[in-house]
Amino acid sequence: MQNSSHHTSEEPLVALQRIADGDEQAFRRLFQYYSPRLSQFAYSIVRIKEAATEIVDDVFIKLWKQREKASSISNIRVYLYVAVKNSSLNYLSSKAHRQITEPFNHLDIALSRDQAPDQKMISAELQEKIRSAVESLPPRCKMIFKLVREDGLRYRDVAEILNLTVNTVDAQMVIAVKRISEKVQAHFTAFPKRTVKK
């Protein structure tokens, strides 16, 4: 049910050790691999493209400045997502001059429209149905679905990033899949097969 984890061409721990040793190329590879999805993640929270890019850049600048500590990071993916989430929420709270207590319950989460090759085979109409079903999910549910399905994160990583239990992530994914299935089901039942009269 869960996606297999995607990593850079070399083991992340090796890359982190190299970064800790000051290897700029290893750092650049890490940045190139993670920055597109982290920017999308930041954008889904702050809703401003430039701010999202800046937030991600700042997270990487901070990582490089403290690179000697890099080798002690046990899960770089979770570390980066949490850092981007926290920076995004700080950006919002400083912008609104108020503390956000339930960060994901009122946000309009943006979803990437990039399609995987197998999705291109699904009819455009059905694809649109699925997309609108995902869009209509409650914000937190949509955020979880996006991180699992689009970013390929494991449930326990998502739980750590969003400060939830794995059970909550699992339950939200069940809700998401159920709602999307119902919408897709409705799409098919809207076109009943014609019975041929003998």
N, C-alpha and C positions, 0 to 999 in steps of 0.2 A: 504493500500500500504506500510505503514511503519511498521517495525518490532516492536513488543512490547519490552519494555526495560527489560533487564535482571539485576537483582540485587543479592547481596549476600543474604543468607538465612534471615538475619535480615535487617531492614530498614537502608540504608547507613547513615542517619543522626544520628541514635543511635550509630552505629559503630564509627562515627567521634567524637561523644561526648566522647565515651569511650577512643578513641585514645588520645583526648585532655587531658583526665584524666590520661594518661600514661598506659593504658591497652595494654600490649604487645601482648596478644592473639588476640585481635580485630585487631591490626595492622597486625599481621601475616596472619590473615584470608583475610584481604583486599589485602595484597601483593600476596597471593596464588591465589586469584580470578582474579586479574587484570594483574599480571606480564606476563603470557603466551601471551595474545593478545597484550599487550604493547610492548613486545619484538619483536613480528612479525611486528608490526607497525614501530618500530624503525629500524628493519632490512630492511623493504621496502624502507627506506630513505637512510640509511648509507651503506647497502649491505655488512656489515661485522658482522658475528654472535657475536663475542666476544664484539665488540664495542656496539652492540645493547643491549646485556645483561648488560654491564657496565652502559650504559645510563639509563636504567630502574632502576637498583640498586641505582644509584646516586639520581634519582628522589625520590625514596622511603626513602633513607637515609635523604635527605633534608626535606621531609615531617615529618619524625620522630623527627628530630632535632628541627623543628618548630611546634611540635605537639600541643602546647597550642593554636595555631591559627587554628587548624583543624576544630573545630566546626563552624567556620565562613565561611567555603567553602560550597557554595550553591549546586554545582553539582560536586561531586568527580570525576565522570567519565570524564567529560569535562576538569576538572582541570588537571587530570593525562595525558590525551592525549595531551593537549596543552603543558604541561611541557616536555613531551617526544619529541614532535615535535620540540620545541625550542632548547632543548639540542641536538637533532639529527642535526639540521641545524647549530648550533654552532660548533658541531664536524666537519661537512663538511667544513664550512667556515674556521675554524682554520687549517684544513688539507690542504685545497686548498689555504690558505692565500688570500682569496677574499670573498667579500660579495655576497651572492646569492640573486638576486633580485626576480627571478621567480622560487621559490624552486621546484614546482611540475611539471614544464613544460618540464624538460629535464631528469627527473629521471626515471630509469627503475624500476617500482614498482613490488616487488615480491608478489605473491599471495600464500596464504596457499593452500595446496592440500588436506586438511582435508575434508572429505565428510560427509554431513548430512545423516542420515539413508534413507530419501526419495530419495536422489540422487543416492544411490547404486542400485536402481531399474532401473535407466536409463541405456540404453546400453552403454558399454564402449566407443563405437565409437562416439555416440552422446555426451557423457560426454566430450570427447576429443575435439569435435567440439565447445562445449560451452566454454571450457577452452581456446581454441585458440582464440575464439571470444573475450573473456574477455582480454586475453593477448594483442590483437591487438588494444585495446582501447587506446586513447591518455592518457599519464601518469596521468594527473589531474583527468580525467574522471574515470580511473581505480582505483585511490586512493579513490575517492568518493564511487564508486561501492563497493569496498572492505570494507570500513568502515560501509556502510549501510547493505550490504548483509552478510558479514562474521563476522563482529564484533557486528552487531545488534544495531548500533547507530541510534538515531533519526536524521531526517534531520537538525533540529535546532542545535543539538549537533555537527554534522559534520560541519555545517556552522561556528559555533563558533571556533571549533578546527582548521579549515583551513583558517579562516579569510575571509569567503565568505558570500554572502547573502543566505537565505534559497531558494530564487528563482533560484539562480545559481546552488545550489545543486540539486534542483528539475529538472532543465533543463538538467544538466549533467546525471542524472539518466534516464531521458527520452531518451537521446541520447544512453546511454549504453544499455538499455533494447531494444531499436529499432535495434541497430547494432547486438546485440546477437540474437534477433528474426530473423533478416534477414539471418544470417548465418545458424541458425537452420532450417529455412524455406528452404534454398537452399539445405540443407542436405536431406530433405524429397523429394524435387522435383527432386533430382538426381536419385531417385529410383522410376520411374513411375510404376503405377500398370499395369500389363499385361492385355490386353483385350483378352478375350477368344472368339475364332472364333466359330460361330455356324455352 
